[in-house]
């Protein structure tokens, strides 16, 4: 399914920063989100690369991939936990326990993105979540991560 307009409108980043074009799977019971993202030379950070075909081929920026982990975390809270930014919920990355870039993400084939919540501790106005990430492209491992985020409900005062 494509990203729905309500999700995009609720996101704390504009549409250009959330280039995910398809949700492949949402498994609420397993805390799993699978999504797909096209790879294009105009992606944030990627567009500014001084590419060279041999020494520095154009690729999806690693920094942007870390940003994508945050967007997947936002998708998890939105689709799995039912929390809405419009209702005062906001999340911040808390810790990257492990981040490994196994290969460059090339231009052309889409990235397959997976988030699996490994721990969720939910209180009335706070949620702590720990996530495993796995990004692949054409069945090649691109990125794995183990990261935590804190979600808080803030008042409008």
C-alpha positions in Angstrom: 0.0 0.0 0.0 1.2 3.5 -0.6 1.7 6.0 2.2 -1.6 7.5 3.0 -2.1 11.3 3.0 -3.0 11.3 6.7 0.4 9.8 7.7 2.3 12.3 5.5 0.3 15.2 6.9 1.0 14.0 10.5 4.7 13.4 9.9 7.1 16.0 11.6 9.1 16.1 8.3 7.9 17.3 5.0 7.2 14.8 2.2 10.7 15.3 0.6 12.3 13.8 3.7 10.0 10.8 3.6 10.6 9.3 0.1 9.2 5.9 1.1 6.6 5.1 -1.6 5.2 1.8 -0.5 4.4 0.0 2.8 4.9 -3.7 2.0 3.8 -5.1 5.4 2.6 -4.0 8.8 2.5 -6.7 11.5 1.2 -5.1 14.7 1.6 -8.3 16.7 5.2 -8.7 15.7 6.0 -4.9 15.8 7.2 -5.2 12.2 7.2 -2.6 9.4 8.4 -3.4 5.9 8.6 -0.6 3.3 10.1 0.2 -0.1 11.9 3.3 -1.2 13.0 4.2 -4.7 16.6 5.3 -5.1 17.1 8.5 -7.0 20.0 10.9 -7.4 17.9 13.8 -6.0 17.5 12.3 -2.6 18.5 14.5 0.4 22.2 14.6 0.9 22.7 12.2 -2.1 22.0 15.1 -4.5 25.1 16.9 -3.2 27.6 14.1 -3.7 30.5 14.8 -5.9 30.3 11.5 -7.6 33.0 9.7 -9.5 32.2 6.5 -11.3 35.1 4.6 -9.7 36.3 6.4 -6.5 32.9 7.6 -5.2 29.9 6.3 -7.2 26.6 8.0 -6.6 24.8 6.1 -3.8 22.1 6.7 -1.1 23.9 8.6 1.6 24.6 6.7 4.8 23.5 9.7 6.8 20.1 9.7 5.0 19.7 6.0 5.7 20.1 6.8 9.4 17.4 9.4 8.9 15.2 6.7 7.3 15.5 4.7 10.5 13.8 7.6 12.3 11.0 7.7 9.7 10.5 4.0 10.1 10.3 4.5 13.8 7.6 7.2 13.2 5.7 4.7 11.0 5.9 2.2 13.8 4.4 4.6 16.3 1.8 5.7 13.9 0.6 2.4 12.4 1.4 -0.1 15.2 1.0 2.0 18.4 -1.6 4.4 17.1 0.2 7.5 18.3 -0.2 10.8 16.4 2.1 13.8 16.1 -1.1 15.9 15.8 -2.1 14.7 19.3 1.2 15.8 20.8 3.4 12.8 20.4 7.0 13.3 19.2 9.9 11.0 19.1 13.7 11.4 19.2 16.4 8.9 18.5 18.1 8.1 21.8 20.9 5.8 21.0 22.5 3.9 18.1 23.8 0.7 19.7 25.0 -0.6 16.4 25.1 0.6 12.8 26.7 -1.3 10.0 26.9 -0.4 6.4 27.5 -3.6 4.5 27.4 -2.2 0.9 26.6 0.9 -1.0 23.0 1.5 -2.0 23.1 2.0 -5.7 20.9 4.3 -7.8 18.1 2.4 -9.6 16.9 -0.6 -7.7 14.6 0.2 -4.7 15.7 -0.2 -1.1 13.7 -2.7 1.0 13.5 -1.4 4.5 12.6 -3.4 7.6 12.0 -2.3 11.2 11.4 -4.8 13.9 10.5 -3.5 17.4 12.5 -5.6 19.9 11.3 -3.8 23.0 8.5 -1.4 23.7 7.8 0.0 27.1 4.6 2.2 27.0 3.4 4.6 29.6 0.7 7.2 29.5 2.9 9.9 28.1 6.1 8.1 27.2 7.1 5.2 25.0 10.6 3.7 25.0 11.3 1.6 21.9 14.2 -0.4 20.7 14.4 -1.4 17.1 16.4 -3.7 14.8 16.7 -2.4 11.2 17.6 -4.3 8.0 17.9 -2.6 4.6 18.5 -4.6 1.5 18.7 -3.9 -2.2 18.3 -6.7 -4.8 18.8 -9.2 -1.9 22.1 -7.5 -1.0 22.5 -6.4 2.6 23.0 -2.6 2.8 22.5 -1.6 6.4 21.7 -3.1 9.8 21.1 -1.2 12.9 20.1 -1.6 16.6 18.7 1.7 17.8 16.5 3.1 20.6 14.0 6.1 20.6 11.9 7.8 23.2 8.5 9.0 22.3 6.8 11.6 24.5 3.4 13.3 24.6 3.9 17.0 25.1 1.2 19.5 26.1 0.3 22.4 23.8 1.2 25.0 26.5 
